[in-house]
Amino acid sequence: MAVEPRPLNAEQLAFVAHVQAVAVKHRRWIGEHEELRALLQASVGPKGDPELVSYTDPRLQAELQTHRDVALWQGSDRRFRLISLQSPKSVAAAVIHAENDPGPDTCRFCLINEARTPLELEMVKDGAGSPINNVKVHPRCRLAWRRVERIAMQNPAFAKSRTPQR
């Protein structure tokens, strides 16, 4: 019988709030473990523990992704990615984001370049399951990217540009 993991305690949830604040402040960040530790240390203060919860703890991952709109993971190159998954605040901002083509080795949502580790990205597929030309995202950015697209579609000109012509 599987044992349910203990939920995060109040101190750990406070730490999660610091991780979220750092993600929102930087929007996207990629770097080594010690750099991430220093970023979080600056947020938690000199008496806080920037590793109160392991960065790869499934409880931390679930809390960040599900309740905080944050993704944090260690990639295949051993570098950490910390990304705010918050949606643009306006339709105009979503259109600008959706129309931006950062290049083939860059996540369309967070704009982190993965030229060193292109396997971190996957093609975005349309409703029929066909890959959309040059649109790649991190798997953890996929839902946030879909939200950006949905918001941008509220702009009639953008929606028209995305509708196949017959």
C-alpha positions in Angstrom: 0.0 0.0 0.0 1.5 3.4 -1.0 2.0 5.9 1.6 0.7 9.4 0.9 3.5 12.0 1.1 3.1 14.5 4.0 1.8 17.9 2.9 4.2 20.8 3.1 4.2 22.5 6.5 3.8 26.2 7.1 7.5 26.9 7.0 7.9 25.0 3.8 4.8 26.9 2.3 6.5 30.2 3.2 9.6 29.0 1.3 7.4 28.1 -1.7 6.1 31.7 -1.6 9.7 32.9 -1.8 10.3 30.6 -4.8 7.2 32.1 -6.4 8.3 35.7 -5.7 11.7 35.0 -7.3 10.0 33.5 -10.4 7.7 36.4 -10.8 10.5 38.9 -10.3 12.8 37.3 -12.9 10.0 35.9 -15.2 12.4 33.3 -16.5 15.7 32.1 -15.2 18.2 29.4 -16.0 21.4 28.6 -14.1 23.4 26.3 -11.9 22.4 25.0 -8.5 24.6 27.5 -6.6 23.2 30.4 -8.5 19.6 29.3 -7.8 20.6 28.9 -4.1 22.0 32.5 -4.1 18.8 33.9 -5.7 16.6 32.2 -3.2 18.9 33.2 -0.3 18.5 36.8 -1.3 14.7 36.3 -1.0 14.5 34.3 2.2 17.1 36.5 4.0 20.3 35.7 5.9 18.6 33.5 8.5 16.4 31.6 6.0 17.3 28.3 4.4 17.3 28.5 0.6 17.0 24.7 0.5 14.3 24.1 3.1 12.6 21.8 0.6 14.6 19.9 -2.1 14.1 21.7 -5.4 13.1 18.4 -7.0 10.7 17.3 -4.1 7.4 16.2 -5.8 5.4 18.1 -3.1 7.3 21.4 -4.0 6.8 20.7 -7.7 3.1 20.1 -7.3 2.5 23.2 -5.2 4.5 25.4 -7.5 2.9 24.2 -10.8 -0.7 23.7 -9.5 -1.2 26.5 -7.1 1.5 29.1 -7.8 1.9 29.3 -11.6 5.6 28.5 -11.4 7.7 25.8 -13.0 11.1 24.8 -11.4 13.1 21.8 -12.7 16.6 20.6 -13.4 17.2 20.0 -17.1 19.2 17.3 -18.8 22.2 19.7 -18.7 21.9 19.8 -14.9 21.0 23.5 -15.0 17.8 24.6 -13.2 15.0 26.5 -14.9 12.7 28.7 -12.9 9.8 30.2 -14.8 6.7 32.2 -14.0 3.8 30.7 -15.8 1.5 33.7 -15.3 -0.5 34.8 -18.3 -0.2 38.2 -19.9 -2.4 40.8 -18.3 -4.0 42.0 -21.5 -5.1 40.8 -24.9 -2.6 43.2 -26.6 0.3 41.7 -24.5 -0.8 38.2 -25.4 -0.9 39.0 -29.1 2.6 40.5 -28.9 3.8 37.4 -27.1 2.0 35.0 -29.4 3.4 36.7 -32.6 6.9 36.7 -31.3 9.1 34.0 -33.0 12.2 33.7 -30.9 13.8 31.0 -33.1 13.8 27.2 -33.4 15.7 26.4 -30.2 13.8 28.7 -27.8 10.7 28.0 -25.8 7.9 30.1 -27.3 6.4 30.7 -23.8 9.3 31.5 -21.5 11.8 32.5 -24.2 14.7 30.4 -22.7 17.1 29.4 -25.4 17.8 25.7 -25.3 20.3 25.5 -28.2 22.6 23.5 -25.9 19.8 21.1 -24.9 17.2 21.1 -27.7 15.6 18.0 -26.3 14.2 20.1 -23.5 11.7 21.4 -26.0 8.8 19.8 -27.8 6.7 20.8 -30.8 3.3 22.3 -30.1 0.6 20.5 -32.0 -2.7 21.9 -33.3 -6.1 20.4 -32.6 -5.7 17.8 -35.2 -2.4 16.6 -33.7 -0.2 18.1 -36.4 3.0 20.0 -35.3 2.7 23.8 -35.7 5.7 25.1 -37.7 8.6 26.3 -35.5 6.5 26.5 -32.3 8.4 24.7 -29.5 7.9 24.8 -25.7 9.1 23.2 -22.6 6.6 20.5 -21.5 6.0 22.5 -18.3 5.3 25.7 -20.3 2.8 24.0 -22.6 -0.4 24.9 -20.7 0.7 28.5 -20.1 1.5 28.8 -23.8 -2.0 27.6 -24.6 -3.5 30.2 -22.3 -1.5 32.9 -24.1 -2.9 31.7 -27.4 -6.5 31.7 -26.1 -6.1 35.2 -24.7 -4.6 36.4 -28.0 -7.4 34.9 -30.0 -9.8 37.5 -28.4 -8.2 40.0 -30.8 -10.1 39.7 -34.1 -7.1 40.5 -36.3 -5.0 37.9 -34.6 -7.7 35.3 -34.7 -8.2 35.9 -38.4 -4.5 35.5 -39.0 -4.6 32.1 -37.3 -7.7 30.8 -39.1 -7.0 28.7 -42.2 -8.3 30.4 -45.4 -10.5 28.4 -47.7 
